[in-house]
Every structure is written in C-alpha cells, then in structure tokens.
Amino acid sequence: MRLSLVKLVAGAFLLMSVFTVGSVSVVFGQETDDPVKIEIYTRFYNNRENNKGAAYQAARAYLDKYTKDKDQYVDYLQKWVATYERDERKRMLPGLINEKNFTEAYKVGAKILADEPDYLRAQIDLGYAGYIALSSNNQTYSAEALGHARKAIQAIEAGKVPTEWAPFKGKDDTLAYLNFAVGFLTLKTAPEQAIDAFIKAAQYESEIKKNPRTFYALAAAYEAGPYKTQSAAFQTAYGDKPETPASKAALEKVNVLIDRIVDAYARAIALAGSDPNMAQSKKDWMVPLTNYYKFRHEGTETGLPEYIASILSKPLPPKP
C-alpha cells in the first residue's frame, strides 16, 4: 500500500516563501512509500522555528539517509543545515575564548571567516583572544591574532559596525582594547609599533586608559625599542669621549626618550594608587622610575613624589 506524502507536501507548501528566497522550486504531488522519510522531514519541519537543535538533528538524519535523492527537499535541507552550522559557530566562538580553549576557538573562527571573510565580530574576538592567550604565555596564535586585530581596527575606523559590541561597551571601548592587544602582541617583536598602539589605546575613554598596566607596557616598549637602540648607538659613538655638539645633540635625543619612560612609569604608579593587588608591581616599577628620574635630575629624587602626584593631570606625550 502506497503512503501519500501528505505531511511532506504540506510542509513544502508552508515553506514556499523560504524556498523562493533560496531560489528553490517546490514540486507538489510527490508520493513515497517510505514512512521514515515522512517522519524525519515532519520532525524537522515541526521544530525548525522553536527547537532548532532538534530540527538540525532531523535534517542531518534526513540528509544522511536521502542525500542521493537530489530533490528539492535535499537541496533545501542542505542549505538550512549550512546556515544553522554557520550560526552555531558564531554562537560558540565567544564561549570557547572565555574557556581559553584557543585551539578550538581559532579552528571555529577560521571556518566562520572562510564563509564570511569580513565578519567583523569574529575578527574582534579572535584579535583580542590572542592577547588573552599571550597573557597565559601561549604564543601559538599571536601572529594570527595580530592580523585579525588590525583588520578589525581598520574596519571599525572605516565605519563598519559589528553585530554587537559586547563584551565591550561600544566603539571606543572596542578600539581601546584592540589597540592594546596590538601593542601587547608586538611588544617583544616590534616595540616601536607597540608604542604607537599603546598611545592610541590610551586616547579612548575606556578602562584601558585607567589601567596602570597600559602605561607600564608603554614604558617597556620605549625601553625595549628606541631607548635601547639610541642609547647603545650613543655609547658606541660618544661613550667616554669629550662632549661635542654632535654628542650633545645625540644625548638630548636619548634624554627625550628617558622623559617618555619616566612619564609612563609615573602614570602606571599613580594609577596603581593604593590598590593592594598592585602593591608589588608598584614597588617594582618605582625602581626603574627612580633611576631614570635621578639620571635626568642630577642624581636626586627631589620632586619625584610631586611629579607622580601630578602626572595624570598632564596629557600623554606623543611618541618622539
């Protein structure tokens, strides 16, 4: 006895608008002897709006069993499954990052961006995830994350808006954190670039601007980058030699960098304040700050406490 595919045809009728959007034609009047086909498709159809997980399982079961049919139902379900899996990957990505499952996060992110190369939300998440990973001494994804962060910054500055700003508070907050991530990811490999990123991050009204570690990182970038290069060059060219106009000019360039380092350390210490969680860092930072300050003030610490107390009232100086 042949079983009319009543439920399947009815489902197709109700899905006409969806099929039209997907450029899929529905053929009416199909019949089948397979009650399993009717049951699976009906299960998919009845759940597709309110229980997408169950609908997905039914769709996968249908495709596993009937893909060779190559009819309009198979075509529609393949497209529906692809859309569902794409959306699920987007939903999963932030959770994987929060769990610090970076291996899976970057696999999922790669699939998202393979489907949608300009999907900004994934670029933001994967860019900042590299900073989180590197904070745990995981450098595996630093280069990839740096590329994502830079693309995200460029897109946002060009006016593009993600599907949502969360977990950040908005455009400026997102840009602050992304620029901080770029600085952190380039601190060891390209400190000159890190300086630019940290200064830019500190321009936005966000928690980054209030975080003492932002300015400690800026001081470290100055030290590892231009100060290290120019002080070494000065010693090579002019060390233990009589002062000349050329050596005086070269020393002044080094002094400008020292002043930037002093400024950054002072901001870090001022922002650390009396926070007990920052007490050890604050103590550690006072050592280089004091040494640099004394070098620029004829060996004395006079005025240093007042300098620290007033530093946050001054604008952050630009990179020389």
N, C-alpha and C positions, 0 to 999 in steps of 0.2 A: 504494500500500500504506500503510495507516494504522499509525502507530507508537504503541504504547501508552505512556502517560506513566508508565512503571513507576518510574523513579528519582524523578520529581517527586512522585508519590503516596507513595512510600516515605519521602521526605523530609518530606512533610506529616505522615505518621504519627508520625515521630520527633519532630516539633515540636509535637505535641498539647499538651504541658504549657505551652509558651511561648504558643501561641495562646490557651489557656484564660486565662492571666494577662492577655493582651491583649484578652480578650473577642472573639476572632476564631474563628468556626466553620470547621472544615476539612471540605470536601466530598470524599468518596472516589470513586474510579472515573472521574475525569476522563480524557479522552483527547485527544491532539493529533496533528496531522500535522506539527508543527514541531520538528524535531530541535534547532534552535538554542535554542528555549525550554528544552528538556530540558537541554542542555549548560550554558547560563548559570546556570539555577537550581541544577543539581547542583554547579557550581563554587562558587556562593555557599554552598550547604549544607555542602560538604566543608571549607570554610575558615572558617566562621563562628566556630569556637571557638579555633583555633590560629593563624589568619592573618587577622585582622580587616581588614587593609588590602586583601588580595586579595578577601575576601568583599564588602567595600564596593564595590570596582570592579565585581564581578559584579552586585551588587544594583543599582548605578546603571545598568549596561548593560541589565539586565532592565527596569527602570522606564522607561528611555529608549525601549525598543522596544515594551513591552507595557502601559504605563500605562492605555491605553484599555480594556483588558480588564476593569478594575474588579472583579476577583475577589478571593478570599481571599489569594492569593499576592501580588498587588499591594498589598493592604492591609497584610499582614504586612511586606513589604519596605519599604514607606514608613515604617512605624513603626520598623523596625530601623535604617534609614538615618538617621532623625531622631535616634535615640538615639546612634548612632555619631558623628554630626556634633557633637552636644552634648558628648559625652565628649571628642572631639578638640579642641574649642575650649578646654575646661578644661585639657587637657594642654598646649596650645600657649601659653596666656597667660603663665605664668612665663618661658618661653624668650624670648618677644617682649620682655618687660620687661628681662630680662638683656641682650638685644641692643640695648636702648634704641630699639627700633622702636615708639615710643609711638603713632604714628598707627594702626598695625595693632593694637597691644595694646588701645587703647581701643575700636576697632571690634569686635574679638573679645569684649572684656569687655561691651560693650553687648548683644551677641547672647546671651551667657551669662545676663545679668541680665534680658533680655527673657523668656527661658524660665523662669528661676528668680530672681525679684526679691530673694529673701532668701538667695541663695547666698553665704555668709559668706567663703569662700576668695577669691572674685573681688573682693569689697568690700575685703578686706585688701590684696590685691595691687594693685588699682587706686588705693587710697588712698595706699599708700606709693610707688607709681610716680610720683605727682605730685611728691613730694619729690625723687626721683631726677631727674626731668625738670627741675624748677626749679633744681636744683644745676648743671645744664648750661645755665642761662639760657633754658630752654624753659618759658614760662608758659602755653602753649596749654591745658593740661589742669588747671591749678591749681584752678579753681573746681569742676570735676567731681571731681577727686581729693579735695578737701576734704570734699565731700558723702559720698563713699564712706568716707573715713577716720572721719568722725563716726558714720556708721551702723554701721560695724564695731565701733567702741569701745562704742557703746550696746548692740549685740547681745552682745558678749563680756561686758560688765559685767552683763548680764541673765542670764548663764549659758549662752549659746549657745557651742557648740564647733565649729570648722571641721573639714573632712575631715582636715586635717593642719595642724600648727603650722609646719612647715618653710616657708621658710628660717629662721624664728625658733625660739628654743629652747623656747618654751612660752607659756602665757597671759601672764605678767607681762612677758616679753620683747616679745611682740607688742604689748601695750598701751603699753609704753615707746616703742617705735618709732613706733607710730601717733600717740601724743600729740606726740612730737617732730615728726612730719610735719605735724600740725595747726598747731603753733607756727611751723614754718618757712613754711608756706603762708599764714599770716595775719600774719607779721612786718611786712610793709610796709603792708598794708591795714587791719589791726586789731591793733596791737601790744598793746593791753590784753588781748585774748583770747589772744594769743601768750604773754604772761606766764603765764597760768593753765595753758596747755598745757605749757610748758617745765617749770614747777614740778611738775606732775603726772607728766610723763615721768621726772623725776629721782627720784621716790619709789620706783620699781620697781628691784629688783635686776637690773640689766642693764648692757650696755656703754654705754648712753646715760648712765647715772649716772657713768661713769668717763671720759666723753669731754669734753675741755676745750671743744669747740665748743658743747656744750649750754649751758654757762654763759656763754660769750661771747655766744651768741644771746640768752640771758636778759638779760644786761646791755644788749644792743642794744635789746631790747623795752622795758625800763624807760626807756632814754634816749629812744626814739622815741615812746613813749606818754605815761605820766603825768608823767615828769620834764619833758619838753618843754612839755606843757600847763601844768603848775603853775608852772614857773619863768618862763614867759612871762607868766602871769597875775600872778605876784608882781612882776615888773618893771613891768608896766603900772600896778598899783595902788599899789606902795610904793617903786619904784625912786627913789633919790636923795632920799628923804624921811626925816624924823626917825622913829625907831623908836616904834612904838605897840604896845599889847597885841595888836591885830589883825595888825599886820605881823609881830610876833614869832611868833604862832601860825601864820601862813601860811608863814613861813620854816622853822619846825620841820617842817611837812609836806614841804617840799622837801628838808630835810635827811634825813628818813627815807628818801626815795627815793634820795638820794645814797648813803646807807648800803647800800641794797639793791644799787645799781650796783657799789659798792666790793666788796661781798661776792661778787657774781657774777664780776667780773673776777679777783678773788683766787683763786677756785676754778678758773677757767679756767687761770690761770698755774700754780697748784700742780699741777693735773693734767697740764699740758704737761710739767712736770718737765725732764728733760734730753734729751727726745726730739729728735733733730736735725731731724726733719721738722716739728717745731712751733717751732723756734727763732725764725723770723722772726715768726710770729704772736705768740709770747710777747713778743718785743721790741715789737711794735706795741701789744699790749694794756697793756703797762706804762705807756705814755704817758698814756692817759686815767685809768688806775688811780691813778697818782701825782698827777695834777692833782686828781682828786676827793678823794683821801686828804688832800692838803695843805689843801684847802678846809675839810675837817672837822677839821683838827688845827693850826689857826693858822699855816698856811704851812710846816709842817715835815714831813719824811718820816720823822722818828724813829718807830721801831716798825713801819714798814711791812714789812720783811723777816720779822720775827717774826709779824706778822699773817698774812702769806701762808703761812708755815710751819705755822701752827696752824689755818688756816681749815677744812680738811677734817675736823677733829675736832668741828666745830660743826654743829648741824642747819641745813639750809637754811631761812632765814627765810621766813615766808609773805608773800604779797602784802599790802601795807598796805590 
